[in-house]
Amino acid sequence: MSLDYNKKNITLAKNLRKNATPQENHLWYDFLSKYEVRFQRQKAIDNFIADFYCHKAKLIIEIDGSQHYTKQGKQKDEFRTESLEGYDLRVIHFTNRQINTNFRGVCEYIDAVVRAFLREEGGPR
Protein backbone atom coordinates (compact mmCIF):
# COMPACT_ATOMS: atom_id res chain seq x y z
CA MET A 1 0.00 0.00 0.00
CA SER A 2 1.28 3.43 -0.92
CA LEU A 3 1.38 5.95 1.90
CA ASP A 4 -0.16 9.37 1.43
CA TYR A 5 1.93 12.37 2.38
CA ASN A 6 1.68 16.13 2.45
CA LYS A 7 4.24 17.50 -0.04
CA LYS A 8 4.71 20.55 2.18
CA ASN A 9 6.32 18.27 4.78
CA ILE A 10 9.22 17.19 2.54
CA THR A 11 11.28 20.32 3.24
CA LEU A 12 10.50 20.06 6.95
CA ALA A 13 11.56 16.40 6.96
CA LYS A 14 14.88 17.30 5.33
CA ASN A 15 15.46 20.00 7.95
CA LEU A 16 14.62 17.59 10.75
CA ARG A 17 17.19 15.11 9.39
CA LYS A 18 19.84 17.87 9.38
CA ASN A 19 18.92 18.98 12.90
CA ALA A 20 18.20 15.66 14.56
CA THR A 21 18.33 15.34 18.32
CA PRO A 22 21.34 13.58 19.86
CA GLN A 23 19.10 10.61 20.68
CA GLU A 24 17.78 10.36 17.11
CA ASN A 25 21.33 10.52 15.75
CA HIS A 26 22.49 7.86 18.22
CA LEU A 27 19.70 5.46 17.22
CA TRP A 28 20.24 6.17 13.52
CA TYR A 29 24.02 6.08 13.24
CA ASP A 30 24.68 3.41 15.83
CA PHE A 31 21.88 0.98 14.93
CA LEU A 32 19.16 1.66 12.34
CA SER A 33 21.37 2.87 9.47
CA LYS A 34 23.21 -0.46 9.55
CA TYR A 35 20.23 -2.66 10.38
CA GLU A 36 19.56 -5.55 8.00
CA VAL A 37 16.04 -4.30 7.21
CA ARG A 38 15.89 -0.80 5.73
CA PHE A 39 14.69 2.12 7.83
CA GLN A 40 14.16 5.71 6.71
CA ARG A 41 14.64 8.83 8.83
CA GLN A 42 12.06 11.59 9.09
CA LYS A 43 9.58 9.95 6.71
CA ALA A 44 6.61 12.06 5.63
CA ILE A 45 3.40 10.06 6.08
CA ASP A 46 -0.01 11.68 5.79
CA ASN A 47 0.31 15.06 7.56
CA PHE A 48 3.00 13.77 9.92
CA ILE A 49 6.71 13.10 9.89
CA ALA A 50 7.76 9.83 11.50
CA ASP A 51 11.15 9.82 13.22
CA PHE A 52 11.98 6.40 11.72
CA TYR A 53 9.99 4.22 9.33
CA CYS A 54 10.44 0.64 8.13
CA HIS A 55 8.23 -0.24 5.17
CA LYS A 56 9.00 -3.96 5.27
CA ALA A 57 7.93 -4.29 8.92
CA LYS A 58 5.19 -1.61 8.75
CA LEU A 59 6.83 0.02 11.75
CA ILE A 60 7.24 3.59 12.94
CA ILE A 61 9.63 4.44 15.76
CA GLU A 62 9.20 7.69 17.63
CA ILE A 63 11.74 9.21 20.02
CA ASP A 64 9.89 11.37 22.52
CA GLY A 65 11.37 14.38 24.26
CA SER A 66 9.83 16.31 27.15
CA GLN A 67 7.26 18.12 24.97
CA HIS A 68 5.46 14.79 24.52
CA TYR A 69 4.60 14.58 28.22
CA THR A 70 2.41 17.66 28.51
CA LYS A 71 -1.37 17.24 28.32
CA GLN A 72 -1.38 18.78 24.84
CA GLY A 73 1.62 16.69 23.75
CA LYS A 74 -0.06 13.46 24.87
CA GLN A 75 -3.26 14.36 23.00
CA LYS A 76 -1.32 15.14 19.82
CA ASP A 77 0.58 11.85 20.11
CA GLU A 78 -2.64 9.86 20.58
CA PHE A 79 -4.20 11.49 17.50
CA ARG A 80 -1.04 10.96 15.47
CA THR A 81 -0.71 7.31 16.50
CA GLU A 82 -4.36 6.58 15.68
CA SER A 83 -3.99 8.26 12.28
CA LEU A 84 -0.82 6.33 11.42
CA GLU A 85 -2.30 3.04 12.63
CA GLY A 86 -5.05 3.69 10.08
CA TYR A 87 -2.41 2.86 7.46
CA ASP A 88 -1.94 -0.54 9.12
CA LEU A 89 1.30 0.64 10.71
CA ARG A 90 2.56 -0.09 14.21
CA VAL A 91 3.93 2.86 16.19
CA ILE A 92 6.34 2.36 19.07
CA HIS A 93 7.69 5.11 21.30
CA PHE A 94 10.91 5.46 23.22
CA THR A 95 11.91 8.30 25.47
CA ASN A 96 15.13 10.24 25.18
CA ARG A 97 16.00 8.78 28.56
CA GLN A 98 15.58 5.20 27.30
CA ILE A 99 17.95 5.95 24.43
CA ASN A 100 20.45 7.49 26.83
CA THR A 101 20.33 4.85 29.58
CA ASN A 102 19.25 1.60 27.89
CA PHE A 103 20.36 1.86 24.28
CA ARG A 104 21.08 -1.84 23.95
CA GLY A 105 17.64 -2.73 25.31
CA VAL A 106 15.97 -0.32 22.86
CA CYS A 107 17.85 -1.89 19.94
CA GLU A 108 17.01 -5.42 21.08
CA TYR A 109 13.34 -4.49 21.38
CA ILE A 110 13.25 -2.96 17.88
CA ASP A 111 14.95 -6.06 16.50
CA ALA A 112 12.42 -8.32 18.24
CA VAL A 113 9.47 -6.32 16.88
CA VAL A 114 10.83 -6.39 13.32
CA ARG A 115 11.64 -10.10 13.45
CA ALA A 116 8.24 -10.98 14.92
CA PHE A 117 6.49 -9.07 12.13
CA LEU A 118 8.59 -10.72 9.44
CA ARG A 119 7.86 -14.18 10.89
CA GLU A 120 4.13 -13.41 10.88
CA GLU A 121 4.34 -12.26 7.28
CA GLY A 122 6.48 -15.22 6.22
CA GLY A 123 9.41 -13.00 5.30
CA PRO A 124 13.14 -13.55 5.81
CA ARG A 125 14.34 -13.94 9.37
NUDOLUM-6584 format. One line per field, with one value per residue: residue number from 1; residue in one letter; y, x, z of N, C-alpha, C, O in turn. Coordinates in nm, 3 decimals. Atoms other than C-alpha are relative to their C-alpha. Layout:
seq: (NUM,...)
type: (a,...)
nc2: (Y,...)
nc1: (X,...)
nc3: (Z,...)
cac2: (Y,...)
cac1: (X,...)
cac3: (Z,...)
cc2: (Y,...)
cc1: (X,...)
cc3: (Z,...)
oc2: (Y,...)
oc1: (X,...)
oc3: (Z,...)
//
This chain:
seq: (1,2,3,4,5,6,7,8,9,10,11,12,13,14,15,16,17,18,19,20,21,22,23,24,25,26,27,28,29,30,31,32,33,34,35,36,37,38,39,40,41,42,43,44,45,46,47,48,49,50,51,52,53,54,55,56,57,58,59,60,61,62,63,64,65,66,67,68,69,70,71,72,73,74,75,76,77,78,79,80,81,82,83,84,85,86,87,88,89,90,91,92,93,94,95,96,97,98,99,100,101,102,103,104,105,106,107,108,109,110,111,112,113,114,115,116,117,118,119,120,121,122,123,124,125)
type: (m,s,l,d,y,n,k,k,n,i,t,l,a,k,n,l,r,k,n,a,t,p,q,e,n,h,l,w,y,d,f,l,s,k,y,e,v,r,f,q,r,q,k,a,i,d,n,f,i,a,d,f,y,c,h,k,a,k,l,i,i,e,i,d,g,s,q,h,y,t,k,q,g,k,q,k,d,e,f,r,t,e,s,l,e,g,y,d,l,r,v,i,h,f,t,n,r,q,i,n,t,n,f,r,g,v,c,e,y,i,d,a,v,v,r,a,f,l,r,e,e,g,g,p,r)
nc2: (-0.117,-0.126,-0.091,-0.139,-0.096,-0.141,-0.044,-0.112,0.054,0.051,-0.093,0.012,0.127,-0.017,-0.082,0.081,0.092,-0.078,-0.052,0.106,-0.003,0.095,0.135,0.047,0.031,0.120,0.116,0.013,0.032,0.113,0.122,0.015,-0.019,0.122,0.113,0.084,-0.040,-0.144,-0.105,-0.136,-0.104,-0.114,0.039,-0.067,0.089,-0.077,-0.137,0.016,0.043,0.104,-0.005,0.111,0.080,0.122,0.046,0.146,0.044,-0.089,-0.046,-0.136,-0.019,-0.138,-0.034,-0.106,-0.092,-0.047,-0.062,0.104,0.039,-0.097,0.044,-0.025,0.091,0.135,0.002,-0.001,0.132,0.097,-0.025,0.038,0.146,0.054,-0.029,0.084,0.138,0.013,0.050,0.134,-0.012,0.008,-0.112,0.020,-0.121,0.006,-0.131,-0.038,0.065,0.140,0.002,-0.036,0.089,0.142,0.006,0.141,0.053,-0.061,0.066,0.139,-0.004,-0.029,0.120,0.100,-0.041,0.020,0.144,0.058,-0.037,0.072,0.141,0.002,-0.024,0.103,-0.057,0.049,-0.017)
nc1: (0.084,-0.072,0.034,0.024,-0.081,0.018,-0.123,-0.057,-0.082,-0.128,-0.105,-0.010,-0.066,-0.143,-0.057,-0.004,-0.114,-0.122,-0.003,0.050,-0.041,-0.109,0.055,0.034,-0.127,-0.057,0.075,-0.022,-0.137,-0.057,0.081,0.096,-0.059,-0.072,0.088,0.018,0.124,-0.015,0.078,-0.016,0.010,0.089,0.083,0.129,0.115,0.121,-0.039,-0.096,-0.135,-0.042,-0.144,-0.060,0.104,-0.042,0.110,0.009,0.060,0.113,-0.034,-0.046,-0.064,-0.002,-0.083,0.077,-0.062,0.087,0.122,0.101,0.058,0.100,0.136,0.017,-0.091,0.057,0.117,-0.051,-0.058,0.109,0.061,-0.099,-0.012,0.123,0.000,-0.101,0.046,0.099,-0.073,-0.044,-0.136,-0.018,-0.080,-0.058,-0.062,-0.106,-0.034,-0.141,-0.067,-0.023,-0.111,-0.121,-0.037,0.021,-0.007,-0.001,0.135,0.083,-0.036,0.048,0.145,0.030,-0.032,0.103,0.125,-0.017,-0.006,0.132,0.085,-0.044,0.042,0.145,0.023,-0.068,-0.117,-0.130,-0.023)
nc3: (0.000,0.008,-0.109,0.035,-0.074,0.031,0.066,-0.075,-0.109,0.050,-0.042,-0.146,-0.030,0.029,-0.107,-0.121,0.014,-0.021,-0.137,-0.086,-0.140,-0.027,-0.015,0.135,0.068,-0.061,0.049,0.145,0.040,-0.072,0.012,0.111,0.133,0.035,-0.026,0.119,0.067,0.024,-0.067,0.050,-0.104,0.024,0.113,0.009,0.015,-0.023,-0.038,-0.108,0.034,-0.093,-0.028,0.075,0.065,0.070,0.086,0.000,-0.126,-0.028,-0.134,-0.025,-0.130,-0.043,-0.115,-0.065,-0.096,-0.109,0.050,0.020,-0.128,-0.042,0.035,0.143,0.071,-0.005,0.090,0.138,0.026,0.014,0.130,0.101,0.000,0.058,0.145,0.066,-0.008,0.106,0.117,-0.037,-0.049,-0.145,-0.049,-0.133,-0.054,-0.100,-0.054,0.007,-0.112,0.035,0.095,-0.073,-0.111,0.032,0.146,0.044,-0.017,0.105,0.127,-0.007,0.013,0.141,0.074,-0.030,0.066,0.145,0.027,-0.024,0.114,0.118,-0.018,0.023,0.142,0.078,0.065,-0.045,-0.144)
cac2: (0.000,0.343,0.595,0.937,1.237,1.613,1.750,2.055,1.827,1.719,2.032,2.006,1.640,1.730,2.000,1.759,1.511,1.787,1.898,1.566,1.534,1.358,1.061,1.036,1.052,0.786,0.546,0.617,0.608,0.341,0.098,0.166,0.287,-0.046,-0.266,-0.555,-0.430,-0.080,0.212,0.571,0.883,1.159,0.995,1.206,1.006,1.168,1.506,1.377,1.310,0.983,0.982,0.640,0.422,0.064,-0.024,-0.396,-0.429,-0.161,0.002,0.359,0.444,0.769,0.921,1.137,1.438,1.631,1.812,1.479,1.458,1.766,1.724,1.878,1.669,1.346,1.436,1.514,1.185,0.986,1.149,1.096,0.731,0.658,0.826,0.633,0.304,0.369,0.286,-0.054,0.064,-0.009,0.286,0.236,0.511,0.546,0.830,1.024,0.878,0.520,0.595,0.749,0.485,0.160,0.186,-0.184,-0.273,-0.032,-0.189,-0.542,-0.449,-0.296,-0.606,-0.832,-0.632,-0.639,-1.010,-1.098,-0.907,-1.072,-1.418,-1.341,-1.226,-1.522,-1.300,-1.355,-1.394)
cac1: (0.000,0.128,0.138,-0.016,0.193,0.168,0.424,0.471,0.632,0.922,1.128,1.050,1.156,1.488,1.546,1.462,1.719,1.984,1.892,1.820,1.833,2.134,1.910,1.778,2.133,2.249,1.970,2.024,2.402,2.468,2.188,1.916,2.137,2.321,2.023,1.956,1.604,1.589,1.469,1.416,1.464,1.206,0.958,0.661,0.340,-0.001,0.031,0.300,0.671,0.776,1.115,1.198,0.999,1.044,0.823,0.900,0.793,0.519,0.683,0.724,0.963,0.920,1.174,0.989,1.137,0.983,0.726,0.546,0.460,0.241,-0.137,-0.138,0.162,-0.006,-0.326,-0.132,0.058,-0.264,-0.420,-0.104,-0.071,-0.436,-0.399,-0.082,-0.230,-0.505,-0.241,-0.194,0.130,0.256,0.393,0.634,0.769,1.091,1.191,1.513,1.600,1.558,1.795,2.045,2.033,1.925,2.036,2.108,1.764,1.597,1.785,1.701,1.334,1.325,1.495,1.242,0.947,1.083,1.164,0.824,0.649,0.859,0.786,0.413,0.434,0.648,0.941,1.314,1.434)
cac3: (0.000,-0.092,0.190,0.143,0.238,0.245,-0.004,0.218,0.478,0.254,0.324,0.695,0.696,0.533,0.795,1.075,0.939,0.938,1.290,1.456,1.832,1.986,2.068,1.711,1.575,1.822,1.722,1.352,1.324,1.583,1.493,1.234,0.947,0.955,1.038,0.800,0.721,0.573,0.783,0.671,0.883,0.909,0.671,0.563,0.608,0.579,0.756,0.992,0.989,1.150,1.322,1.172,0.933,0.813,0.517,0.527,0.892,0.875,1.175,1.294,1.576,1.763,2.002,2.252,2.426,2.715,2.497,2.452,2.822,2.851,2.832,2.484,2.375,2.487,2.300,1.982,2.011,2.058,1.750,1.547,1.650,1.568,1.228,1.142,1.263,1.008,0.746,0.912,1.071,1.421,1.619,1.907,2.130,2.322,2.547,2.518,2.856,2.730,2.443,2.683,2.958,2.789,2.428,2.395,2.531,2.286,1.994,2.108,2.138,1.788,1.650,1.824,1.688,1.332,1.345,1.492,1.213,0.944,1.089,1.088,0.728,0.622,0.530,0.581,0.937)
cc2: (0.124,0.092,0.141,0.088,0.140,0.051,0.115,-0.050,-0.049,0.090,-0.007,-0.128,0.009,0.082,-0.077,-0.101,0.074,0.042,-0.102,0.017,-0.097,-0.145,-0.060,-0.038,-0.128,-0.125,-0.023,-0.050,-0.124,-0.126,-0.006,0.015,-0.125,-0.125,-0.075,0.028,0.152,0.085,0.132,0.095,0.108,-0.022,0.072,-0.104,0.078,0.144,0.000,-0.032,-0.099,0.010,-0.107,-0.088,-0.119,-0.053,-0.150,-0.052,0.084,0.060,0.145,0.003,0.150,0.015,0.124,0.079,0.051,0.060,-0.101,-0.035,0.106,-0.055,0.014,-0.095,-0.142,-0.012,-0.003,-0.137,-0.106,0.014,-0.048,-0.152,-0.064,0.021,-0.092,-0.147,-0.027,-0.046,-0.142,-0.001,-0.016,0.114,-0.036,0.125,-0.037,0.141,0.029,-0.073,-0.148,-0.013,0.024,-0.106,-0.148,-0.021,-0.144,-0.063,0.053,-0.072,-0.145,-0.006,0.026,-0.124,-0.108,0.032,-0.026,-0.149,-0.069,0.032,-0.081,-0.148,-0.014,0.011,-0.105,0.051,-0.058,0.029,0.055)
cc1: (0.089,-0.048,-0.021,0.097,-0.030,0.132,0.068,0.093,0.137,0.115,0.021,0.072,0.151,0.068,0.011,0.114,0.131,0.016,-0.056,0.049,0.116,-0.051,-0.039,0.127,0.063,-0.072,0.026,0.141,0.058,-0.085,-0.079,0.062,0.071,-0.087,-0.030,-0.130,0.002,-0.098,0.026,-0.013,-0.095,-0.083,-0.134,-0.108,-0.123,0.042,0.105,0.138,0.043,0.150,0.072,-0.113,0.062,-0.119,-0.021,-0.071,-0.122,0.012,0.047,0.059,0.004,0.089,-0.061,0.083,-0.105,-0.132,-0.112,-0.073,-0.089,-0.136,-0.023,0.088,-0.055,-0.120,0.044,0.057,-0.107,-0.067,0.091,0.011,-0.124,-0.003,0.096,-0.039,-0.110,0.061,0.052,0.147,0.000,0.093,0.051,0.077,0.111,0.025,0.147,0.079,0.030,0.117,0.131,0.045,-0.014,0.003,-0.004,-0.139,-0.096,0.026,-0.050,-0.152,-0.042,0.026,-0.106,-0.132,0.008,-0.002,-0.134,-0.093,0.037,-0.036,-0.148,-0.032,0.068,0.123,0.129,0.021,0.136)
cc3: (0.000,0.112,-0.054,0.078,-0.050,-0.058,0.074,0.112,-0.046,0.044,0.151,0.038,-0.025,0.110,0.131,-0.005,0.029,0.145,0.099,0.143,0.020,0.010,-0.136,-0.076,0.055,-0.053,-0.148,-0.030,0.068,-0.007,-0.131,-0.139,-0.049,0.015,-0.129,-0.077,-0.007,0.080,-0.071,0.118,-0.046,-0.127,0.006,-0.029,0.039,0.032,0.110,-0.056,0.109,0.021,-0.082,-0.053,-0.072,-0.078,0.012,0.125,0.040,0.140,-0.001,0.140,0.027,0.123,0.063,0.101,0.098,-0.049,-0.019,0.129,0.062,-0.039,-0.150,-0.083,-0.004,-0.094,-0.146,-0.038,-0.021,-0.137,-0.113,-0.011,-0.062,-0.151,-0.073,0.005,-0.102,-0.131,0.024,0.041,0.152,0.040,0.138,0.040,0.097,0.049,-0.026,0.109,-0.030,-0.096,0.074,0.101,-0.032,-0.151,-0.051,0.009,-0.105,-0.133,-0.003,-0.016,-0.145,-0.085,0.021,-0.069,-0.150,-0.033,0.020,-0.116,-0.123,0.008,-0.029,-0.148,-0.090,-0.071,0.053,0.148,0.029)
oc2: (0.133,0.098,0.192,0.051,0.160,0.052,0.132,0.026,-0.079,0.040,-0.005,-0.128,-0.042,0.050,-0.062,-0.129,0.020,0.060,-0.066,0.077,-0.187,-0.238,-0.178,-0.142,-0.209,-0.221,-0.137,-0.155,-0.191,-0.228,-0.090,-0.053,-0.143,-0.236,-0.014,-0.004,0.219,0.058,0.150,0.068,0.142,0.054,0.061,-0.176,0.132,0.203,0.101,-0.061,-0.063,0.032,-0.078,-0.110,-0.105,-0.103,-0.197,-0.149,0.062,0.057,0.185,-0.050,0.228,-0.066,0.230,0.024,0.004,0.053,-0.063,-0.111,0.092,-0.149,-0.078,-0.147,-0.208,-0.113,-0.079,-0.187,-0.191,-0.086,-0.114,-0.206,-0.154,-0.069,-0.146,-0.222,-0.142,-0.093,-0.192,-0.095,0.016,0.140,-0.069,0.194,-0.132,0.238,-0.061,-0.119,-0.197,-0.105,-0.042,-0.125,-0.231,-0.084,-0.174,-0.133,-0.022,-0.108,-0.191,-0.096,-0.042,-0.159,-0.174,-0.058,-0.081,-0.191,-0.158,-0.056,-0.132,-0.210,-0.108,-0.052,-0.105,-0.012,-0.150,0.126,0.075)
oc1: (0.186,-0.168,0.060,0.142,-0.071,0.234,0.189,0.176,0.222,0.217,0.135,0.156,0.230,0.179,0.108,0.176,0.219,0.128,-0.129,0.154,0.137,0.016,-0.016,0.132,0.114,-0.007,0.040,0.158,0.145,-0.048,-0.052,0.020,0.089,-0.041,-0.036,-0.138,0.031,-0.218,0.132,-0.085,-0.102,-0.072,-0.206,-0.102,-0.131,0.121,0.124,0.154,0.058,0.225,0.171,-0.213,0.161,-0.215,-0.135,-0.146,-0.180,-0.082,0.127,0.001,0.050,0.081,-0.065,0.140,-0.219,-0.232,-0.229,-0.170,-0.132,-0.145,-0.075,0.044,-0.048,-0.136,-0.012,0.034,-0.095,-0.093,0.046,0.011,-0.111,-0.042,0.062,-0.011,-0.134,-0.011,0.136,0.221,-0.099,0.194,-0.026,0.136,0.100,0.006,0.228,0.191,0.138,0.199,0.232,0.165,0.044,-0.087,-0.075,-0.181,-0.180,-0.068,-0.100,-0.203,-0.129,-0.057,-0.147,-0.198,-0.085,-0.072,-0.170,-0.168,-0.050,-0.069,-0.190,-0.125,0.050,0.169,0.127,-0.032,0.171)
oc3: (0.076,0.142,-0.131,0.186,-0.164,0.013,0.065,0.161,0.039,0.092,0.199,0.128,0.054,0.152,0.205,0.098,0.096,0.193,0.191,0.168,-0.062,-0.034,-0.161,-0.140,-0.022,-0.094,-0.192,-0.093,0.012,0.052,-0.216,-0.232,-0.169,-0.011,-0.236,-0.195,0.091,0.084,-0.131,0.215,-0.165,-0.224,0.106,-0.129,0.149,-0.043,0.179,-0.174,0.225,-0.075,-0.151,0.015,-0.144,-0.020,0.021,0.117,0.146,0.220,-0.085,0.234,-0.055,0.215,0.001,0.195,0.097,0.023,-0.029,0.126,0.177,-0.118,-0.215,-0.186,-0.108,-0.162,-0.226,-0.148,-0.109,-0.205,-0.207,-0.121,-0.144,-0.226,-0.178,-0.089,-0.139,-0.220,-0.052,0.012,0.218,-0.025,0.228,-0.044,0.174,-0.026,-0.048,0.086,0.002,-0.084,0.047,0.120,0.038,-0.207,-0.146,-0.082,-0.155,-0.203,-0.105,-0.082,-0.198,-0.169,-0.074,-0.122,-0.210,-0.124,-0.058,-0.161,-0.192,-0.093,-0.097,-0.197,-0.211,-0.167,0.135,0.201,0.145)
//
